[in-house]
């Protein structure tokens, strides 16, 4: 919390960070390389559509 002056700002950041991390964080060790690439591409395409 050292860089955040207000708790509200920290909570906003944490909320957004958690959503983005969950979207992109995939359990690489549990899937094949091809499936990982497909999921990663789909996540990136969705992110670009949202941010676009």
C-alpha positions as CSV (number, residue, x, y, z in Angstrom):
1,X,0.0,0.0,0.0
2,X,3.1,2.3,0.1
3,X,2.4,3.8,-3.3
4,X,-1.3,4.3,-2.8
5,X,-2.4,7.3,-0.8
6,X,-6.0,6.3,-0.4
7,X,-7.5,2.9,0.3
8,X,-10.1,3.5,-2.4
9,X,-7.4,3.8,-5.0
10,X,-5.8,0.6,-3.9
11,X,-9.2,-1.2,-4.0
12,X,-9.9,0.0,-7.5
13,X,-6.5,-1.1,-8.7
14,X,-6.8,-4.5,-7.0
15,X,-10.2,-5.1,-8.6
16,X,-9.1,-4.3,-12.1
17,X,-5.8,-6.2,-11.7
18,X,-7.6,-9.3,-10.5
19,X,-9.9,-9.3,-13.4
20,X,-7.2,-8.9,-16.0
21,X,-4.9,-11.4,-14.3
22,X,-7.7,-14.0,-14.2
23,X,-8.4,-13.4,-17.8
24,X,-4.8,-14.0,-18.9
25,X,-3.5,-16.3,-16.3
26,X,-3.8,-19.8,-17.5
27,X,-2.5,-23.0,-16.0
28,X,0.2,-23.6,-18.6
29,X,1.4,-26.9,-17.0
30,X,-2.1,-28.5,-17.3
31,X,-2.7,-28.0,-21.0
32,X,-0.8,-28.9,-24.2
33,X,1.2,-26.2,-26.0
34,X,-1.3,-26.0,-28.9
35,X,-4.3,-25.5,-26.5
36,X,-2.4,-22.9,-24.5
37,X,-1.6,-20.9,-27.7
38,X,-5.3,-21.1,-28.8
39,X,-6.5,-19.9,-25.3
40,X,-3.9,-17.2,-25.2
41,X,-4.9,-15.9,-28.7
42,X,-8.5,-15.9,-27.8
43,X,-7.9,-14.0,-24.6
44,X,-5.8,-11.4,-26.4
45,X,-8.4,-11.0,-29.1
46,X,-11.1,-10.5,-26.5
47,X,-8.9,-8.0,-24.7
48,X,-8.3,-6.0,-27.9
49,X,-12.1,-6.0,-28.6
50,X,-12.8,-4.7,-25.1
51,X,-10.1,-2.1,-25.2
52,X,-10.5,-1.3,-28.9
